[in-house]
Amino acid sequence: PSSIFISATLQIHGSFDAFRRAMAIEEISPLSTAIEPKRHGDLSFNYQPKAPDTEDWFTEVISSIATAPRPCLVLVPSHDLAERIGAAAGGRVRGRDEPLREAAAEAESQGLFIAAGAWAGLDTPTRWASLVIPRAPFPRLRVLEGEAVDHYLDSHAATVRRLGQGLGRVLRFPEARAKVIILDQRLVTHGLE
């Protein structure tokens, strides 16, 4: 009858509503709150809006990775994209069936880790100096029997939550310092910049 969730990214705009809907939870106790550390760390942002899946975008992704401070974490929404970037940029690419923690531990010596499915839950001792997000993690809207099951606002909330989780990968310590490079122009289109 009661559950407790502990996470840094369950709230969006100060509310648990999107999380509650996604988990099909009917109500949340009014005692629910977020616990924030006094200091998260310092991030510097470099936003280079490019249309995803174009040659110009891919060229900029590879260039940004090549000049990003090391160790560098590259978060992507698919294994196909991780493999494509890894083939061009080098570094350690997480395999499709490989445990995330093991792949991240191996990547530390190479200074570059390209990972699909690492938006949440990646907790390694590596203090990433940079984070590259080539393509924002917009979920596909599900359609069943010709009717949309998801709604735009749910998709928007999931993207905001995943981006927050992605930023959390480099903000593991209060004294964290990292450069964040985002290359997806759809964030502007969807008002998420």
Secondary structure, DSSP 8 states (H G I E B T S, - for coil): -------SSS-BTTBSHHHHHHTT-----TT------S---EEEEEEEEE-TTSHHHHHHHHHHHHHS-SSEEEEES-HHHHHHHHHHH-SEE--TTS-HHHHHHHHTTTTEEEEES-SS----S---SEEEESS-------EETTEE-S-HHHHHHHHHHHHHHHHHTT-SSTT-EEEEEEEETHHHHTT--
